Amino acid sequence: MKHLSIAAITLLAACAPEQQPVTALIARPAPDDPTPAGIAYLCDGRKEVTVVYAKNRASVTLDGRTWRMEYKPTDGGFRYVDTANEWVGRDDLASLRQNGTAKPIAFNCRPTRRT
């Protein structure tokens, strides 16, 4: 009976459709790219952040409020800042947080689509 259960589970697992990832890697443009490129991010708590990147700047929008930030070089990942907040991350994970305190406004943000 035990062998039959293992065989049945193995057979069912082989027949199950392959799960597609929730998000695909959507590359940010290079910081000095002059062509505007928009990306929508889905963050924890179902918050959506949209960002338009262009020529060492990013316009970051959340809940109808937009911050215009400037690119600041960093050892790894990316960082855009204004006087109050920062948009930081690496690869396909980012956060919007208060500058200096690191208090999160939107976190665990992953790109979902181009805008």
C-alpha positions in Angstrom: 0.0 0.0 0.0 2.8 2.4 0.9 4.5 1.8 -2.5 1.2 2.5 -4.3 0.8 5.8 -2.4 4.3 7.0 -3.4 3.7 6.0 -7.0 0.4 7.8 -7.1 1.9 11.0 -5.7 4.8 10.8 -8.1 2.4 10.3 -11.1 0.2 13.2 -10.0 3.2 15.5 -9.5 4.4 14.7 -13.0 1.0 15.6 -14.5 0.6 18.9 -12.6 1.0 22.0 -14.8 4.1 23.9 -14.3 3.6 27.1 -12.2 4.6 30.3 -13.9 6.4 32.9 -11.7 4.3 35.7 -10.3 6.7 38.3 -11.6 9.3 38.2 -14.4 12.5 40.0 -14.3 11.9 43.5 -15.8 15.3 45.2 -16.1 15.6 48.8 -15.0 17.3 51.0 -17.6 20.8 52.2 -16.9 20.9 55.3 -14.7 22.3 57.5 -17.5 19.8 56.3 -20.2 18.0 59.4 -21.4 14.9 57.5 -22.7 12.1 57.5 -20.1 11.1 54.0 -19.1 8.2 53.2 -16.7 7.9 50.1 -14.5 5.1 49.2 -12.1 6.0 47.4 -8.9 3.8 45.4 -6.5 4.8 45.7 -2.9 3.8 44.0 0.4 0.3 45.0 1.4 -0.8 45.1 -2.2 0.7 48.6 -2.6 1.6 49.6 -6.2 4.5 51.9 -6.9 5.1 53.2 -10.4 8.5 54.5 -11.3 9.6 56.4 -14.5 13.4 56.3 -14.9 15.3 58.7 -17.1 18.7 60.3 -17.2 19.9 59.8 -13.6 16.4 60.5 -12.2 13.3 58.6 -11.1 9.8 59.8 -10.6 8.3 57.5 -7.9 4.5 57.5 -7.4 2.5 55.8 -4.6 -1.1 56.5 -3.8 -1.3 59.6 -6.1 1.8 61.2 -4.6 5.0 61.6 -6.7 8.6 62.1 -5.6 11.3 63.2 -8.0 14.5 61.6 -7.0 18.1 61.8 -8.2 20.4 58.8 -8.8 23.2 58.3 -6.2 25.9 55.7 -7.0 26.1 52.8 -4.6 28.3 49.7 -4.4 25.5 47.3 -5.2 22.0 47.7 -6.5 20.5 51.2 -7.0 19.5 54.3 -5.0 17.5 57.3 -5.9 16.9 60.0 -3.3 15.2 63.3 -2.6 15.2 65.4 0.6 12.7 63.1 2.4 12.7 59.7 0.8 14.7 57.1 -1.1 13.9 54.4 -3.7 16.5 51.6 -3.2 17.0 48.1 -4.2 18.9 45.4 -6.0 17.9 43.2 -9.0 14.1 42.8 -8.9 13.5 43.8 -5.2 13.1 47.4 -4.1 11.7 49.6 -1.2 10.5 53.1 -0.8 11.5 54.5 2.6 12.2 57.6 4.5 15.7 58.9 3.8 17.9 58.7 6.9 15.6 56.6 9.1 15.0 53.7 6.6 11.4 53.7 7.8 9.5 51.7 5.1 6.7 53.4 3.1 6.5 50.5 0.6 8.7 47.4 0.8 9.4 44.1 -0.9 8.5 45.7 -4.2 8.8 43.5 -7.3 8.4 44.7 -10.9 5.1 43.5 -12.5 4.9 45.3 -15.8 6.2 48.1 -18.0 4.1 51.3 -18.0 
